[in-house]
Amino acid sequence: MTLLERIPTLSDEEVVNLLANARRLSEQGDAKQQAAAAELLPPLEDEAGKRKEARLERAKAKRAASRRPRAVAAA
């Protein structure tokens, strides 16, 4: 299984860490490391974005569930 195939199975922390390493290597690595990082960056950024959006949606749903209903004014 290649690293690209493993991305969906990684934890959120692992995805963020791998993304940070790929960004660093794309700028500071040797030619081989830069090529590998260039291949990994788009799928990693996509996965990190999806996971961040999902985390925000879960937090939003949790806040909405714990919010007290508004009192309706008598007409």
KEGUDO-604989 format. One record per atom (N, C-alpha, C, CB): x, y, z; atom name; residue number from 1. Coordinates in Angstrom, 2 decimals. Glycine has a CB too. Example, Ala and Ser with C-alpha at 12.3 -4.5 7.8 and 13.67 -1.06 7.14 Angstrom:
2
13.19 -5.69 7.80 N 1;
12.30 -4.50 7.80 CA 1;
13.20 -3.30 7.80 C 1;
11.31 -4.47 9.05 CB 1;
12.85 -2.25 7.08 N 2;
13.67 -1.06 7.14 CA 2;
12.90 0.03 7.87 C 2;
14.08 -0.60 5.72 CB 2;
This chain:
75
0.85 -1.17 0.00 N 1;
0.00 0.00 0.00 CA 1;
0.90 1.24 0.00 C 1;
-0.97 0.00 1.23 CB 1;
0.64 2.15 -0.92 N 2;
1.45 3.36 -1.00 CA 2;
0.96 4.39 0.01 C 2;
1.42 3.96 -2.43 CB 2;
1.75 5.39 0.22 N 3;
1.38 6.45 1.16 CA 3;
0.12 7.17 0.69 C 3;
2.54 7.46 1.32 CB 3;
-0.01 7.37 -0.61 N 4;
-1.22 8.01 -1.14 CA 4;
-2.47 7.20 -0.81 C 4;
-1.11 8.19 -2.66 CB 4;
-2.37 5.89 -0.87 N 5;
-3.51 5.02 -0.56 CA 5;
-3.81 5.00 0.93 C 5;
-3.24 3.61 -1.05 CB 5;
-2.81 5.28 1.75 N 6;
-2.99 5.25 3.20 CA 6;
-3.58 6.54 3.76 C 6;
-1.68 4.98 3.87 CB 6;
-3.58 7.62 3.01 N 7;
-4.03 8.91 3.54 CA 7;
-5.41 8.84 4.19 C 7;
-4.04 9.94 2.42 CB 7;
-6.41 8.21 3.57 N 8;
-7.73 8.17 4.22 CA 8;
-7.75 7.40 5.55 C 8;
-8.73 7.55 3.29 CB 8;
-6.79 6.52 5.75 N 9;
-6.79 5.72 6.99 CA 9;
-5.99 6.38 8.11 C 9;
-6.23 4.35 6.71 CB 9;
-5.29 7.47 7.81 N 10;
-4.49 8.15 8.82 CA 10;
-5.38 8.95 9.78 C 10;
-3.46 9.07 8.15 CB 10;
-4.89 9.15 10.99 N 11;
-5.61 9.98 11.95 CA 11;
-5.48 11.45 11.54 C 11;
-5.08 9.76 13.40 CB 11;
-6.31 12.30 12.10 N 12;
-6.24 13.73 11.79 CA 12;
-4.85 14.28 12.11 C 12;
-7.31 14.50 12.59 CB 12;
-4.31 13.88 13.24 N 13;
-2.99 14.35 13.65 CA 13;
-1.91 13.90 12.66 C 13;
-2.66 13.84 15.07 CB 13;
-2.02 12.67 12.20 N 14;
-1.04 12.15 11.24 CA 14;
-1.13 12.89 9.90 C 14;
-1.26 10.65 11.02 CB 14;
-2.33 13.21 9.47 N 15;
-2.50 13.95 8.22 CA 15;
-1.88 15.33 8.33 C 15;
-4.00 14.07 7.85 CB 15;
-2.14 16.03 9.43 N 16;
-1.59 17.37 9.63 CA 16;
-0.06 17.31 9.70 C 16;
-2.17 18.01 10.91 CB 16;
0.47 16.33 10.40 N 17;
1.92 16.18 10.53 CA 17;
2.56 15.87 9.18 C 17;
2.24 15.07 11.54 CB 17;
1.97 14.96 8.43 N 18;
2.49 14.61 7.11 CA 18;
2.42 15.79 6.16 C 18;
1.72 13.42 6.54 CB 18;
1.35 16.56 6.24 N 19;
1.20 17.75 5.40 CA 19;
2.29 18.76 5.73 C 19;
-0.19 18.38 5.59 CB 19;
2.55 18.99 7.00 N 20;
3.60 19.93 7.40 CA 20;
4.96 19.46 6.90 C 20;
3.63 20.09 8.93 CB 20;
5.23 18.16 7.01 N 21;
6.50 17.62 6.53 CA 21;
6.62 17.74 5.01 C 21;
6.65 16.15 6.95 CB 21;
5.54 17.47 4.30 N 22;
5.57 17.57 2.84 CA 22;
5.80 19.01 2.41 C 22;
4.26 17.05 2.23 CB 22;
5.18 19.96 3.09 N 23;
5.41 21.38 2.76 CA 23;
6.86 21.77 3.01 C 23;
4.46 22.28 3.59 CB 23;
7.41 21.30 4.12 N 24;
8.80 21.61 4.45 CA 24;
9.75 21.01 3.41 C 24;
9.15 21.10 5.85 CB 24;
9.51 19.75 3.06 N 25;
10.39 19.09 2.10 CA 25;
10.25 19.67 0.70 C 25;
10.11 17.61 2.07 CB 25;
9.09 20.19 0.36 N 26;
8.92 20.78 -0.97 CA 26;
9.78 22.03 -1.13 C 26;
7.44 21.12 -1.23 CB 26;
10.14 22.65 -0.02 N 27;
10.97 23.85 -0.06 CA 27;
12.44 23.56 0.28 C 27;
10.42 24.88 0.89 CB 27;
12.69 22.63 1.18 N 28;
14.03 22.45 1.70 CA 28;
14.67 21.10 1.34 C 28;
14.01 22.61 3.17 CB 28;
13.91 20.19 0.78 N 29;
14.44 18.87 0.51 CA 29;
15.28 18.82 -0.75 C 29;
13.33 17.88 0.40 CB 29;
15.92 17.66 -0.96 N 30;
16.65 17.47 -2.20 CA 30;
15.65 17.21 -3.33 C 30;
17.69 16.29 -2.08 CB 30;
16.13 17.00 -4.52 N 31;
15.24 16.87 -5.69 CA 31;
14.26 15.70 -5.53 C 31;
16.08 16.67 -6.96 CB 31;
14.74 14.58 -5.02 N 32;
13.88 13.40 -4.83 CA 32;
12.79 13.69 -3.79 C 32;
14.72 12.17 -4.39 CB 32;
13.16 14.33 -2.70 N 33;
12.19 14.67 -1.65 CA 33;
11.18 15.69 -2.15 C 33;
12.91 15.21 -0.42 CB 33;
11.64 16.66 -2.93 N 34;
10.73 17.67 -3.49 CA 34;
9.73 17.03 -4.44 C 34;
11.52 18.76 -4.22 CB 34;
10.18 16.07 -5.24 N 35;
9.27 15.38 -6.16 CA 35;
8.22 14.57 -5.40 C 35;
10.07 14.45 -7.11 CB 35;
8.65 13.88 -4.35 N 36;
7.71 13.10 -3.53 CA 36;
6.72 14.02 -2.83 C 36;
8.48 12.24 -2.50 CB 36;
7.21 15.14 -2.32 N 37;
6.34 16.09 -1.64 CA 37;
5.33 16.69 -2.61 C 37;
7.17 17.21 -0.97 CB 37;
5.76 17.00 -3.83 N 38;
4.86 17.57 -4.82 CA 38;
3.74 16.61 -5.17 C 38;
5.64 17.95 -6.09 CB 38;
4.03 15.31 -5.14 N 39;
3.01 14.30 -5.42 CA 39;
2.01 14.19 -4.26 C 39;
3.67 12.94 -5.68 CB 39;
2.49 14.37 -3.05 N 40;
1.65 14.19 -1.86 CA 40;
0.85 15.43 -1.47 C 40;
2.50 13.77 -0.71 CB 40;
1.36 16.61 -1.78 N 41;
0.73 17.84 -1.29 CA 41;
-0.74 17.99 -1.68 C 41;
1.49 19.02 -1.81 CB 41;
-1.12 17.87 -2.95 N 42;
-2.54 18.07 -3.28 CA 42;
-3.50 17.12 -2.55 C 42;
-2.74 17.91 -4.76 CB 42;
-3.24 15.79 -2.54 N 43;
-4.16 14.92 -1.80 CA 43;
-4.17 15.18 -0.29 C 43;
-3.81 13.48 -2.05 CB 43;
-3.01 15.53 0.27 N 44;
-2.95 15.82 1.70 CA 44;
-3.71 17.10 2.04 C 44;
-1.49 15.95 2.16 CB 44;
-3.54 18.13 1.23 N 45;
-4.27 19.38 1.47 CA 45;
-5.77 19.15 1.34 C 45;
-3.81 20.48 0.49 CB 45;
-6.18 18.35 0.38 N 46;
-7.60 18.04 0.19 CA 46;
-8.15 17.30 1.41 C 46;
-7.81 17.20 -1.08 CB 46;
-7.43 16.28 1.86 N 47;
-7.87 15.49 3.01 CA 47;
-7.91 16.34 4.28 C 47;
-6.94 14.28 3.21 CB 47;
-6.89 17.16 4.49 N 48;
-6.86 18.03 5.67 CA 48;
-8.02 19.01 5.64 C 48;
-5.52 18.79 5.75 CB 48;
-8.34 19.54 4.47 N 49;
-9.46 20.46 4.34 CA 49;
-10.78 19.79 4.64 C 49;
-9.49 21.05 2.96 CB 49;
-10.96 18.57 4.13 N 50;
-12.20 17.82 4.39 CA 50;
-12.36 17.55 5.88 C 50;
-12.20 16.50 3.61 CB 50;
-11.27 17.15 6.50 N 51;
-11.34 16.82 7.93 CA 51;
-11.59 18.05 8.78 C 51;
-10.05 16.13 8.38 CB 51;
-11.00 19.17 8.39 N 52;
-11.24 20.41 9.13 CA 52;
-12.70 20.82 9.01 C 52;
-10.31 21.55 8.61 CB 52;
-13.25 20.72 7.80 N 53;
-14.65 21.07 7.58 CA 53;
-15.57 20.15 8.39 C 53;
-14.99 20.97 6.08 CB 53;
-15.27 18.86 8.41 N 54;
-16.07 17.91 9.18 CA 54;
-16.00 18.23 10.67 C 54;
-15.60 16.47 8.92 CB 54;
-14.81 18.59 11.15 N 55;
-14.64 18.95 12.56 CA 55;
-15.46 20.18 12.91 C 55;
-13.15 19.19 12.89 CB 55;
-15.44 21.17 12.01 N 56;
-16.22 22.39 12.25 CA 56;
-17.72 22.10 12.25 C 56;
-15.89 23.44 11.18 CB 56;
-18.16 21.23 11.34 N 57;
-19.58 20.87 11.30 CA 57;
-20.00 20.14 12.57 C 57;
-19.86 20.00 10.07 CB 57;
-19.15 19.23 13.06 N 58;
-19.49 18.53 14.30 CA 58;
-19.57 19.50 15.47 C 58;
-18.44 17.43 14.60 CB 58;
-18.65 20.46 15.53 N 59;
-18.67 21.45 16.60 CA 59;
-19.92 22.32 16.50 C 59;
-17.40 22.32 16.55 CB 59;
-20.28 22.69 15.29 N 60;
-21.48 23.51 15.07 CA 60;
-22.73 22.75 15.51 C 60;
-21.59 23.92 13.59 CB 60;
-22.80 21.48 15.16 N 61;
-23.96 20.66 15.56 CA 61;
-24.01 20.50 17.07 C 61;
-23.90 19.29 14.87 CB 61;
-22.85 20.33 17.69 N 62;
-22.81 20.17 19.15 CA 62;
-23.27 21.44 19.84 C 62;
-21.39 19.80 19.60 CB 62;
-22.82 22.60 19.33 N 63;
-23.26 23.88 19.92 CA 63;
-24.76 24.06 19.75 C 63;
-22.50 25.06 19.29 CB 63;
-25.27 23.70 18.58 N 64;
-26.70 23.86 18.32 CA 64;
-27.52 22.95 19.23 C 64;
-27.01 23.58 16.85 CB 64;
-27.02 21.75 19.49 N 65;
-27.74 20.80 20.33 CA 65;
-27.76 21.25 21.78 C 65;
-27.12 19.41 20.22 CB 65;
-26.73 21.94 22.23 N 66;
-26.67 22.34 23.63 CA 66;
-27.29 23.72 23.86 C 66;
-25.24 22.34 24.10 CB 66;
-27.66 24.39 22.79 N 67;
-28.25 25.73 22.91 CA 67;
-29.68 25.61 23.44 C 67;
-28.23 26.47 21.54 CB 67;
-30.01 26.50 24.36 N 68;
-31.37 26.50 24.89 CA 68;
-32.30 27.13 23.86 C 68;
-31.45 27.28 26.24 CB 68;
-33.52 26.62 23.73 N 69;
-34.46 27.22 22.78 CA 69;
-34.85 28.63 23.22 C 69;
-35.74 26.35 22.63 CB 69;
-35.11 29.46 22.26 N 70;
-35.51 30.84 22.56 CA 70;
-36.94 30.86 23.07 C 70;
-35.36 31.75 21.32 CB 70;
-37.18 31.76 23.96 N 71;
-38.55 31.94 24.47 CA 71;
-39.36 32.70 23.41 C 71;
-38.55 32.72 25.84 CB 71;
-40.55 32.21 23.14 N 72;
-41.41 32.84 22.14 CA 72;
-42.29 33.85 22.86 C 72;
-42.28 31.78 21.37 CB 72;
-42.30 35.08 22.38 N 73;
-43.10 36.14 23.00 CA 73;
-44.58 35.87 22.72 C 73;
-42.68 37.55 22.47 CB 73;
-45.41 36.10 23.73 N 74;
-46.85 35.93 23.57 CA 74;
-47.39 37.05 22.72 C 74;
-47.56 35.89 24.94 CB 74;
-48.24 36.71 21.79 N 75;
-48.77 37.72 20.87 CA 75;
-50.10 38.26 21.33 C 75;
-48.92 37.16 19.48 CB 75;
